[in-house]
Amino acid sequence: MESSHSDCISGVPHSFYVADFYGPTLCDFCGGFIWGLSKQGYQCSVCDFASHKRCKHKIVSNCSFNSPLAKKIKADMVQKVEKTGSVSEGKILFSHKWKESQLKITAQCIVCEGSILLSGLVGEECSRCSGTVHTDCKHRLASKSCNPLRKNLIYIQEVDGPNPSISLSPAQQALRSPLVIFVNSRSGGLAGGDLLNQFGDLLSPHQVFDLDVCGGPGPVLERFRDVKGLRILVCGGDGTVGWVMNHVDKTGFTTLPAVGILPLGTGNDLARTLGWGSGYNGEPLDLTLIALEQARETLYDVWTVDVKRRGNKRFAEEEEEEGKSVIQNHTFVMTNYVSFGVDAKVVLDFHLFRKENPELHFSQWVNKFWYAAWGGRAILEDMAYSTPSCEEYVALSSSGVEIQLPAEATGIIILNIPYYAGGADIWGGYDDEVHTKPSFFDKMLEVVVISGSFHMATITVDVTSAIRLCQRNSLDIRIQAQTPIPFQVDGEPMLLAPACDITIRHYHQVKMLINNI
């Protein structure tokens, strides 16, 4: 059955969130009942399109801009323009975004100025300006305007679009930083759906996008390519951030937008490095928007990791036939780190376990528990079996000069940031006479080694640090092993072909946002 929304416009993605339906509800895609007690399905925050969970991935980008709710949201963008002498002095009036809320005892109605609670009437609060109003007084606000607390972050077509009809003064334009928000709804349990709703209320649903629905960041960034002062917020793990950063580079912005992070992943090492914390725990999102407005821009190094297999490809093809994914020839974009050896094996084991048992990984803290469990298993395996030294199968060099590996090295980690494995300070905070202080914008990589799984465990609890090896602006790695080698780039694990060459080179620099709060 086709969608009952006959007024849909092709190409506009829905803004879905996980919804609770409190009455009989039909799926707008297949027409069947949506059963369940809570969080039964998905609903679009713009057009109210409802769907089963099983139907969501089948729905095309056809959000209705003519539905009653969508018309109201469209009016939220720019309700009215009052010219006061010249276009550059145009005044933009926003409509309120009301919701029932637990108000403070001292709250006053912005219409009648009477107390909300003492009057015994139900009160509502605007999510944009924090104004409060009696429900019975709300209809008298037709001639009044909302002054959003974060209005410079709201994207306004008439001001920020490719052909603006309202001109701002240089001082006004300098204050604007329209925001595009990407949410990975698969990260952080079910937090993604709630974030889509909340950010849509605080700003506008037309600048909040579910990466699982909108076809990835590419099409969205193309639409916002010419917006002046654009900033991007990525709600997800480090892998999601890297995905968006890669598309920012491909979009061809005249001026690169800076990227901020709301961490929803397991490790969140990039978010920690830039001051955005170890993970989102339900804090008020208005605080995140305040931090974005005050955040400082910084350059950030991005690297390419080129893997090329040597010799006959038959072995790798046989491995893939047996269900083992072996990388033969591929170029990765790296933002955080690369590693291979004993620590990468833990990442790979955890990844495969999570893939096979998704129902056991429903929150950040549960994921960290399982990761620690796999780390403990690796320690026991180290005690029972002899782990081969990296010097037996790895040759490391830079600019033609060989870098000697210590005999006890069972894992090699190449760093662009100081944090690793969920916040471990793997480089160490101490100074020495050989190495300079690490930086993520100095076009240099830090190389460290670990001597086993137990050594890695002591690093994660800040008892010690890794063994510092060198700092280089490029690296060449030659692998010659008997079996595939565990390998990971920015937390994405895989197996390397046993005979391959890896080259790591500086690619470019992007703009990131550092949280100053």
N, C-alpha and C positions, 0 to 999 in steps of 0.2 A: 504494500500500500504506500502511495506517495504521501508526502507531508500534507497536512490540512492547511498549512499556511500558504495560501495562494498568492499572497502579496510579497513573496520572498524575492530578494535581489541576489542573483547568482554571484558568487565570489566573495561574499562578506562572511567571515567565520563567526560561529556562535561563541558566546562567552559562557561556557558551561561551568557549573559548580555542583558538588554533591548535595542533593536536596532531600529534605524531609517532606513528604506529601501527607497532609492530615485528612484528606478525604479521597474518595474514589477518583483516580487519575488515569487517563489513557495516554499511551505512548503516541506522540505526534508523528512518529516514523512508521511504526507497524500497526498501530491502532489497538493493540492489546492492553489489558489492564497492567498497571505497575503494582506488583504485590510487595508486601513486606511491612515491618513495623517502624523502621527508621532508616534513613539514608538509603531509600529504595532505588533511587535512580539519579538522573542528571536533569538540570533545568538551566536554560539560558537566562542570564541576568538581564539581557536586553529585550528579548521578544517573548519570554516565558515558554519557549519551546521545551517540552518535557520528553524524556526518552528513557527506555530501559538502559541498564549498564551494558547489556549485550548489543544494543543497537547504536550506541554512541559513535563507534568507529566507522559506521556505515553512512553517517549523515554527512552530506556535502556542505560546503560553505554557502549557506543560503539564509543567513539571518534576516529577519523581516525588520525593515526600518519603518513600517507603516502600522505596526501593532500599537495599541494604546500605551503600553509601557514604554516602547521605543520612542514614541512621539514625545513623551514626557522627558525621557533622558536626553533626547536631542535638544529639547528646550533648555535643559540644564547647561548645555555648552555655552550658548550666548542667548540670553533671553531678550535683550533689547540694547540698542545703541542710542545714546543721547549725545548729539553733537553740541558742543559748547564753544563755537567760534571757529574750530578747524577740526579736520579729521584726526590729527595727531592727539587731540584732546578728548577723543571719544571715550565715553565711560561705559564699561562692560558690567552689566548686571546679571548675576547668577540667581537661579532659583534654589530654594532650600532643599535639603535631602532629609526629610523627617523620619524619625523612628522612635518608638516607645522606649523609654530608658529609665533606669533607676536614677532619679535626679537628686541633687543635693537639697538639703532642707532649705538652704538660702536661695534656691533657684527662683528667678522671677520671669514672668511672661514678658517677652519683648514687645507685645502689642498693648496689653492693658497695664503692664508693670506691676501686676498683682502677684502675690506668692503662688507658686505652683501647688505646693502641698497643703497649705492652710485652707485653700479654697475647696478642697475635697474633689477637684476635677482631675482627670487624667492628663498628664503632661507628655510632651514629646520634645526630643532634642535633635537639632540639626547636626549631622555628622561632619558637615563642612565648616561651619562657623561656630559650633557649640552653643548657638542660641537656643533658648527654651521657650515653649509656647503652650498655652492651654489648647486642648483639642478644639474647644468651642470657639477659640479666637483665631484659629489658623486661617479661616476663610477671609479674614480681614487683611491678610498680608499681600493681597494681589498687587498693590502699588509699591510694596517694599522690596528691597533687594537683599540677597545674601552676600556677605563679604567673606569668602572662604579664607580660612587661616593659611592655607597652602595654595592660594590662587595662582601664584607664579609657576606652579608645577602642573596646572591643568592645561591640557592641550585644547586650544581654541582655533577652529578652522579659519575663522575670519581674521585672526591675528597671526597665527603660526603657519598657515597653509601656504601652498605655492603661489597663490594669487591673493594676498591678503586685502581685504576691503577696509581694514582699520589700520592706520599707521600709529606707531608709538614713538614717543620721543626717545632719543638715545639713552637717557637715564632710565626710562621705563623698560626699554628693551634689554638693558644690561641686567635688570633684576629677574628677567624671565629665564626659566630653565625647564621647558616642557618635558614631561617624563613619559617614557614608554616602559611598561612593566611586563616582563615575561615571567610566567609561573610554570614550573615543572610540577604538574599536579600529581606525578608519581612519586615525588620526593616528600619526605617528612610525614609519612602516613597519609591521612586525609586532610592535612593542613592546607594543601594546595587549593582545594575547592573553597575553603573558608577565606583564604587570602584573595581570591578572585572577587568574591563578594565585598569584602571589606575595603579593598582598594577602589573598587568601583563606586562605593558609597562616598569615600573620602575625596576622590577625584572624579573620574568618569569611566564607565565601562568601555568606552571606545579607545582607551589607551592602556587597557589591561588585557593580556593575551595568554591563553592556555597553550603552551607549546605542543601539547598532545592533540590539539584541535586545529590550530591555525596553520598547520603545515610547516612548522619550524620557524626560526627567526627571519629567514631570508625575505619572504614576501612582505612581512610587516616592516622590516627595516627599509625596504625599497619605498614603501608608502611614506615614510617619515624622513627620507634622505635629505630633503632640502629645508628641514626645520632648523631655524637658528637656535643655538644654545641647548640643543637636545641633550638629555641625559637618559641613561638606561639603568633600570633596576632589574637584576636577575634574581629570582627566587628559586633556589635550587642548590645542588651540590657543585663542587668544583668542576665536574665534568660538564654540567649544564652551562656554567660560566664560560668555559673554554669553547663550547659549541657556539655560543652567542658571539664571543670575541672573534672567532674565525669568520663568521658571517658579516660582522662589522667591517672587517678588512675587505671582503669581497664586494660589498655594496657600493663602494666608491663615493663615500661622503667627501664633500669639499672640506669640511672641518670635522675631524673625528669626534664622535660623542664619547663622553666619559662613562664608565660602567661602575655601578655600585652593586652590592651583594646583600641579599637577605638569605643567610645560610640555612639550607634545609637538608644537606647531605649528611653523610656519616663522619667523614674526616674534617671537611671544611678548612683545610690548611691555608688556602688562598684567602678566604674570608678572615681568618685569624691574622694573617700577615698584614692585611689592609685595615685592621681594626674593627671589622664588622662582627666579631664574636665567634663563638664556637658552635652556635646553633640557635635557631628561633624556638622560643619556649612560650609563645602566646603573648608576648609583650604588646602593648598598644601600638598599632601601626603608625599612629600619628607621630610617635617618637622617631620611627624610622624615616618618615618624610622630613622631619626637622633636621635629622642628621644628614640627609641627602642635600638639603638646601645649604647646609654649612660645610659640606665635605670639600676637601681640597683635592684638586686634580694632580696626578702624577704620571710620569711615563713608566711603562712596564715592558720588560723584555719578553719577546716571544721567539721560540726556537723551532727549527725543523729537525726531525729525527728520521733519517733516510735508511731503511733496511733493505739490503739486497742479498739474495741468496747466491751462494757459490756452488758450482758443480751441478750434478744431475738432480733434477727435480722429482725423481721417482719416489724417493723416501717421503718427502713432504706430502705428495699426492696420496700415498698409501696411508699416512697418518690421518689425513682428512677423511679418507674412506672409513677409518675406524672411529670416527666421531671426534677426533682431536683437531682443533683449529690451530694450524701452524702457520705463522706469518712467514711469507717467502720474500715478496717485494712490495714494499709499502712506504709511503712518506707520511709521518705523523706531524701534527703541530703540537708542540709542548709548551705549556705555560708554568708548570710547577716543578716536576721532577721526572726522572727516568730511573728505573732500577732493574737489576736482574740478579738471580741467585736466591738465597734462602728467604729473604723478606718478600720478594715477588711471588714466591710459591705460596706464602700465607695469603697474600692478596688474591691469587688465583683460586685457591681452595675455598676461600670465603665467597668469592664471586659465583663459583659453580654451585655451592651449597644454597646461596640465596636464590639463584635462578631455578633450582629444583624445588625449593621450599619457600615460595613467596609469602605464604600465609604465616610464616614464622618471623617475618621481618616487617613489622608494622609501625616501628618508631625508631628514632635515632638511637635511643638508649638500648633498645633491644638489639639493633644492629651492632652496636659497640660491644655488647655482651658476647654475641656470636663471634665477632672478630677476635676478641680476647681468647675465646675458647679455641679457635683455630691456632692462635699463637701459642697457647699452652700445649696443644697437640704437637706443634712443630718442635717445641723444646724437648718433649719426650722422644720424638723421633731422632733428634740430634744425639740424645743420650744413648739410644739403642743402635743407631747406625752412624757410620762415618760420613760426614758431609764433605764432598770434594772442595778443595780450595779453588778459588777463581783463577789463580795463576796457572792452573792446569789446562784451562780451556779459553782464557781471555787474554788478548794482547791489547793494551791500551796505549795510545800515543796522541800527541798534539803537535801540529806543524812539523811532522816528521820525527819528533823526539819521543822516544819510548818512555813511558811512565811505569816504574817498577811497582808491582803489586806485592804487598806483604803476604807471607805464606799462610797466615791465619785468616785471610779474607775469604769469607764464604758468601758475601753479598756486596755488590757495588751500587752506590746510590749517587746520582748526579742531580744537583740541586740548583734551582733558580730562585727558591725562597727558603727561609731558615726553618720553617716548620715541616713536619713529615709525620705520617701515620696518626693523624688526629691530634696534632698539637705538640708533638715531641720536638724539642729543640735539638735536632740531631747534629748540627754543626758545633753547638756549644757556645756559651756566651763569653768565654775567656779570650784574652788577647794573646798572640804569640808574635815572634819576630819575623816569621816567614810569610804569614798570610795577612791580607787586608780585611777590613770589616766587610762582610757580604752585603750586597745590595741587589735589588731586583731590577735596577735600571742602569747597571754599570757594564752591561754586555759581557759579563763574565759568569762562568759556572763554577760551582764548588763541587769537588769530588770527595766522597768519603767511603769508607768500607766498614763492614761489621764482621765480627768473628763468629757469629752463630745466632741462633734464635734466642738464646738466653741473653746474649749481649743486647739484642734488639729490644727484649722485654725490659731490661734495665734502663734503656734509653727512653722508652715510652713513659716510665714513671719518674723521669728526671733524676735518676741516680747517677748516670754517667752520660757521655756523649759518644758519637762515632769516632773512628780514627780518621783524622784529617789527612787527605792525600795531596791535593793540589787545587789550584784555581786556574782555569784556562778559558780562552775565548772561543775555542773549538775543540772537538774531540773526535778521534777515529778509534773504533773498536772492532776487533777481529775475533769472531767466535769460531772455535773449532772443537766441537764436543761430539760425543757418541749418541746422545739422545737430545730431543728438544729441550730448550732452556726456558724456565719461567721468566717472564718479562712483563713490565708494566709501564705505561705512560700516563701520568696524571691520574693514577688510580684505576685505569682500565687495563686489566690483565690479559695476557695471552701467552702463547708458546712461540719461541723463536726457533727457526730452522737450525739444526745443529751446526751447519757451516754457513755463516753469513757475515757480512760487513755492515757496520753501522757508522754513519757519519752524523754528527750533531753540529749545526751551524746556526749563527744568529740570523733570524729572519727579519724582524722589524720590531718597532715599539708601538704600543697602543696606549690609550689614556684610560686610567683607572681612577676611582675615587677612594680617598683615604678618610675614614671616619675620624673626625676631630673631637667628638663628644665622648 
